[in-house]
Amino acid sequence: MSDLLKWKEGACEAAKIASNLLLSMRQNFSVREKGLYDLVTDADTASQKVIYEHLKKLFPDHDFLGEEDGKGEKDPGPNAPPTWIVDPIDGTTNYVHDLPLYAISIGLYYQGEMVVGVVHDPSRNEMFHAAKGHGAFVNNLPLKTSTITSLEKAMVTTGFPYNVRGMEHLFSWWKHFSHRSQAVRRIGSTALNLAYIASGRCDVFYAFDNHVWDVAGGIVLVNEAGGKITRVDGSPYCPFKPESLATNGHMHEL
């Protein structure tokens, strides 16, 4: 088994352990505010802890960057050791309200790019996983983006920041897609948005305020399923920049 597949297997194991923990804590967790409208729970910190411990046990030479570390999100650079980038609950507000649209996101950054991506949806028991050059899957089924080529038939998803002041351009994009696409949805989890692009459930995703841990698990999924991801202006994608435009690969210029 190649290193990439070993790394992916370890990430899937870590995601499943964290998923079981989140489900067990669903009725017994505490909540605090990181910022206005930005929630964090003790389930977030517990999930990150078990992911870190499992990956560190398997891959002791790897580095780790988690949302709840408070370390920021600086690009470790192409010469850094393989670095796990983790969002222990992507969609914490949904988790708090028992809305089953949240996920665990784990990505591996190595030699300047994401090479492994895992997104696990505890509510549906769906494990989306991909390694560069080895395809994308949900559980054991291969993933392929949709074949939609017309925006009028497309399902568009997006994400908004907690505070939209000074980001009026978000509403112009929303208006553009609302008038031209079949539907626009905001589900509250970037990781699931990207997994749904990879699985063909959605066709376009755009956002202006992503953090690297939001997108880390989904980038390889989209690429390996035949999709395309760039910054919103079409320039090459960087997971450490906030803008994302992901499509099924057929609609990127629309």
N, C-alpha and C positions, 0 to 999 in steps of 0.2 A: 504494500500500500504506500502511495506517495505521501510526502509530508503534508501536502495540501489536504488530502483526504483524511489523514490522521487528525489534523487540526480541526477539520470540519466535524469529524466524529466527536471529538472532545467538546466542541462548542455545542453540539446537539445534546450531549449528555448534560452539560452544565445548564442549558436552557430548560431541559425537562425537570431537573432537580429544582430549579427556581420556580418553574410553573407549579409543581406540586406544592411548594411552600406558599405561593401566592393564593392558591385555592384554599389551602388550609387556614390561611389568615383572613379570609374574606370577611368573616363576621367579628374579627377581633384585631383591630389595628387602630393606631392613633394617627392624627393628622396635624400638620403644622404648615404655616405659610413660609415659603422661601422668599416670596415677594408678593406684590399685589396680584391676586388671582392665581399664583403659581404654587401649587400644593405639593407637599412631599409627605409620605407616610413612613411609619417604621417598617412597613412591608417593602418599600423601596430599598431601604438600607439593608434589610435582611436578605432580600433577593440578590443585591449586589455582592454581599458578603459570601453567600454560598457559591455564586458564579466565580468570584475571585479565587476562593479556596480550591474549587475543583480544577480550574484552569492552571493555577499555580502548582498544584500537585502533579498534573500531567506534563506541564511545560514550564519547568522552573526557571528557564533562561528567558522567558518571554516577559515583556512589560505589560502594564495594565493601565487603562484610562477609563474611569467610570464617571457617570454623571454626578454621583453623590460624593465624589472625592474632594471637590472644591479646588481641583488643580488647574482649572481652565481647560482650554482645548487647543493648545499649541501643536502644530504639526511636528511630530518627532523627527522628521527628516528621513531621507532614503537610507542612511547608514545606521539607523537605530535598529535594535533587535525587533523581531515580530512583536507587534503591540495590539493587544486586545482592547477594543473600544466598545463599551457596554452601556446600554440603557436598561436598567433592571425592571422598570415598568414604563414603557412608552405609551402614554395615555393615562397618567395617574388620576386625573380628574374623573375620567370614565370609570376607573377602578373604584374610586371613592364612592361614586354614585351607583355602583353595581350595573353599569352599562357595559355589556360584553364586547367592548371594542378597545382592547388594550393588548400589549404584547411585550415580550422580552426580545431585545435586539442585541445581537452579538456580532461584531465584525472584526476581522483581523487585517491590520495594516502592515504591509511588509514591502520594503524597497520602493517606497513612494506611492503605493496603490493599495486599494482594498483587494484582498485575494480570497477571503472566505466570508460568507454572510449567512447568518441564521436569524430567523424571525419565528418565534413560537407564540401561537395564540392559545392561551390556556383554556379559554371558554369553548372553543371549537376543537381543541386538541389537534391543531394543525401545526406541523413542523415544516416551515419553509427553509430550504437549505441549498447552498450552492458553493462550489469552489471554482476558482478561475480555470477554465479549460475543461471542466468536468460536468457541465450542465447544471440545471436548476430543477428542484423537485419540491413537491409538497407531500410529506410523508414518503411514500415510495413511488409516487406518480410524477412523471416528467412534466415540467412547466413550459408553456409556450405563450408568448404574448398574443393578444387578439389580432385579427386580420382586418379590423376596422380601418378604413382609409378616409372616411368622411366625418368631419367634425359634427355634422348634424346627427350622426348615429352614435356619437361617442359619449361615454360616461367619464366625466371629469371630476377629479378630486383635488382638494387644496387644503392648506393649513393656514390659520391666522395666528399671529402672536397674541400674547395675553393682553397687551396694550397696543391698540391700533393707531394711537395718536401719531401724527406725522407720517402715516403710511397710507395716505389716501389712494395711492396707486393700486393698492390691493382691491379696492372697490371697482376701479376701472377694469381690472382684469376679470373680476367676478362678473361685472356687467357684460363684458365681451363674451365670455364663455356661456353665461346664462342665456344670452340671446341667440347663440349660434350652435350650442351643443344640445344633446338630448337631455342631459341633466348635469348639475354640479352638486357635489356632496362634500361636506367637511366632517370627517368621522372622528378626528381628534387623536390620531396616531399616525405619524409619518411612516413608521416601520410597516404598519399594515397597508398604508397607501402604496408603498413601493412593492410589497408582496402581492398586492392586488393588481398592479400593473404587470408584474411578472406572470401572474396566473391567468391573465386575460379577463379578469372581472371588471377592471377599469382600464381606460385607454390613455388618459393624460393625467399627470399630477404636476402641480406647480406650487411653489412656496418661496417666501422671501426671508424666512427667519429660522431656518433649521440650524440645529447644533450638530456637531459631528456624530455624537452618540445617537441622534435621531435617525440618521441615514446610514450608519455604518453597516447594519445588518442587511439592508435592502439593496445596496449598490450592485453587488455581485449577482444577486437574484435577477435584477432587471437586465443586466448585461448578458448573463448566461441564458436567459429565456428569450433573447432576441430583441430586447428593447434598447432604448437609447436614453442616456442621461447626460445633461449638460447644465451649465448655468442658464438662467432665464434668457440671457442675451445670445445664447447659442455658443458661447465660448467654452473651451474645455472645462470639464467638471473638476471641482476641488471640494472634497468633503468638509474641509475646514473653512469654507466660505458659506454664507447663509442661504444663497439662492439655489433652487433646484428646479429643473424642468425634466421630467421623466415621461416617456411615451412608449407606446408599443413598437416604435421604430418606423412606423408607416406615416406618422402624422406630425413629425417634429417641426416641420416648417409651416404648419397651418396656423 
